[in-house]
């Protein structure tokens, strides 16, 4: 399948969404290694924002570009793990100038913004979809490590319902390439710095239960982040920790990006499709993991979200 996509191309750009997570980084670097290893006649570049330090262990992450070259036109731009064009961030001009565009994604909210799309909302991760484009025998260890990273992060270490039997079979094939799965899980998913544990503890301590204790929410202001010396990258995993609270159906975590403007992360267990909640407010994502940006005080945002969550809880 990849042979057909890359046909008649010499230069290829790979881009992912803003604030890249494990699946975004893993799919981009996995595809980068596969193209570089098996299509020697093609030039491939990766464009991503700065990512959490824990992902830099992947081979060749030093080649990732954080700025776009002026007037550069690629034969093909491949968007990975991105539900709409604007989430490509700084690389949007490259996407717009490319002669052809292709999108591989698993967000149910995908807008079909590329000329060609391969989207599977039920897939565990974009990494699982990228794997389907590859010849298993031609996947290097470097590509396998990147793909395994993405699967681990977007399945919550295989605990989410999106992890289907096919996901485990793919993971097993990657482990057979020599991937140290235990190290990836420990070093990139569970391990935290002292400051990250402090902000996590503060967030949990100040969390609130509401809607008959079926929802939990917490937030962090810019002032609090400055006090603990943490950035956005240090907040990874907080909403997932809120989600595991007993008897909670929906978890909400938000952090202030500007005065009274919050980036919101939503997680659910069974009843609520948080992608619907996010889309209502201009965001997007998956049924059990979604996000959005909203203006207002913390309580304004929480009240607005609660109204949409309650609609589904009463169904």
Rosetta blueprint (number, residue, H / E / L):
1 X L
2 X H
3 X H
4 X H
5 X H
6 X H
7 X L
8 X L
9 X L
10 X L
11 X E
12 X E
13 X E
14 X E
15 X E
16 X E
17 X L
18 X L
19 X L
20 X L
21 X L
22 X H
23 X H
24 X H
25 X H
26 X H
27 X H
28 X H
29 X H
30 X H
31 X H
32 X H
33 X H
34 X H
35 X H
36 X H
37 X H
38 X H
39 X L
40 X L
41 X L
42 X L
43 X E
44 X E
45 X E
46 X E
47 X E
48 X L
49 X L
50 X L
51 X L
52 X L
53 X H
54 X H
55 X H
56 X L
57 X L
58 X L
59 X L
60 X L
61 X H
62 X H
63 X H
64 X L
65 X E
66 X L
67 X L
68 X L
69 X L
70 X L
71 X L
72 X L
73 X L
74 X L
75 X L
76 X E
77 X E
78 X E
79 X E
80 X E
81 X L
82 X L
83 X L
84 X L
85 X H
86 X H
87 X H
88 X H
89 X H
90 X H
91 X H
92 X H
93 X H
94 X H
95 X H
96 X H
97 X H
98 X L
99 X L
100 X E
101 X E
102 X E
103 X E
104 X E
105 X E
106 X L
107 X L
108 X L
109 X L
110 X L
111 X L
112 X L
113 X L
114 X L
115 X L
116 X E
117 X E
118 X E
119 X E
120 X L
121 X L
122 X L
123 X L
124 X L
125 X L
126 X H
127 X H
128 X H
129 X H
130 X H
131 X H
132 X H
133 X L
134 X L
135 X L
136 X H
137 X H
138 X H
139 X L
140 X L
141 X H
142 X H
143 X H
144 X H
145 X H
146 X H
147 X H
148 X H
149 X H
150 X H
151 X H
152 X H
153 X H
154 X H
155 X L
156 X L
157 X L
158 X L
159 X L
160 X L
161 X L
162 X L
163 X L
164 X L
165 X H
166 X H
167 X H
168 X H
169 X H
170 X H
171 X H
172 X H
173 X H
174 X H
175 X H
176 X L
177 X L
178 X L
179 X L
180 X L
181 X H
182 X H
183 X H
184 X H
185 X H
186 X H
187 X H
188 X H
189 X H
190 X H
191 X L
192 X L
193 X L
194 X H
195 X H
196 X H
197 X H
198 X H
199 X H
200 X H
201 X H
202 X H
203 X H
204 X H
205 X H
206 X L
207 X L
208 X E
209 X E
210 X E
211 X L
212 X L
213 X L
214 X L
215 X E
216 X E
217 X E
218 X E
219 X E
220 X E
221 X L
222 X H
223 X H
224 X H
225 X H
226 X H
227 X H
228 X H
229 X L
230 X L
231 X L
232 X H
233 X H
234 X H
235 X H
236 X L
237 X L
238 X H
239 X H
240 X H
241 X H
242 X H
243 X H
244 X L
245 X L
246 X L
247 X L
248 X L
249 X L
250 X E
251 X E
252 X E
253 X E
254 X E
255 X E
256 X E
257 X E
258 X E
259 X L
260 X L
261 X E
262 X E
263 X E
264 X E
265 X E
266 X E
267 X E
268 X E
269 X L
270 X L
271 X L
272 X L
273 X L
274 X H
275 X H
276 X H
277 X H
278 X H
279 X H
280 X H
281 X L
282 X L
283 X L
284 X E
285 X E
286 X L
287 X L
288 X L
289 X E
290 X E
291 X E
292 X E
293 X E
294 X E
295 X E
296 X L
297 X L
298 X H
299 X H
300 X H
301 X H
302 X H
303 X H
304 X H
305 X H
306 X H
307 X H
308 X H
309 X H
310 X H
311 X H
312 X H
313 X H
314 X L
315 X L
